[in-house]
């Protein structure tokens, strides 16, 4: 190692304790900031975990990659790197906006998907958003004058982009195949397909979040009504499989939401008595509201078309003090 390399590495090493503390803070702040809705709704697929740039990589970037840095400690901005892998590009854009608006740090975008597409719309290649953050000058956890040197690059990408990067970045662009035109063409084609697939995924989630859609609206209303009888119920406790099977009844005998609401008002006492854990798992789920409606209003239909187990139907009868055998 020559004198210049030694000097650059010595400066970098002197900053590592502060860099580690800043990297840990960035990870913790990201996870606490985006907890709702991205973590609670399972949109965060790989959580962030920072790492420091390796010594050899730092020296190589500072001196030997065709770009001269007059102040490597300040100008090399990925001394710390962390990564968020989300489900869709809509999630990526939403999270990047949240992080850029945070008052916990200074921030800037250093790589943006939309800008890259605008500049080269015909090109399909690696895409992600890169946000660089560094401490506020008022942060007394760090030595005065070092705040701008404590830069952390946050890569925000989708699961599809992450898969592409894992295949292409180390094995191709940094490996022996970076000039292999056939492999590069295959990679470009795969990214084109991934971009189209991401568009489909985004549309699916937009449709799923549309409150005007029949079943989504029904689920939301059932949860609201059920919460009036069981205030401790949380949305994430919803049994989607049970709900899906029960909704088969709606396909055969449609019910208006207004009728369900009116039913809950008129039969509040009966429902309050029935909706208790002792009456079984069925009554720990919002779908019991719909099943109770059918029980009171369309009992013969319910018994003939019952989509669940016989034991659960018997539980429904018992909850309302009705003899199952007298049917």
Protein Blocks (a to p, Z undefined) as FASTA:
>chain_A
ZZklmmmmmmmmmmmmmmmmmmmmmmmmmmmmmmpmklmnopafbdcddddddfklmmmm
mmmnopacfblmlmmmklpccddddfblmlmmmmmmmmmmpckbccddfbdfklmmmmmm
mbccdddddddddddfklmkbcehilmmmccddddddfklmmmmmmmmmmmmmmmklmmm
klmmmmmmmmmmmmmmmmmmmmmmmmmmmmkbmklmmmmmmmmmmmmmmmmbcfklpcfk
lmmmmmmmmmmmccdfklmmmmmmmmmmmmmmmmcfknojklmcfklmmmmmmmmmmmml
mmmmocbdfklmmmmmmmnopafklZZ
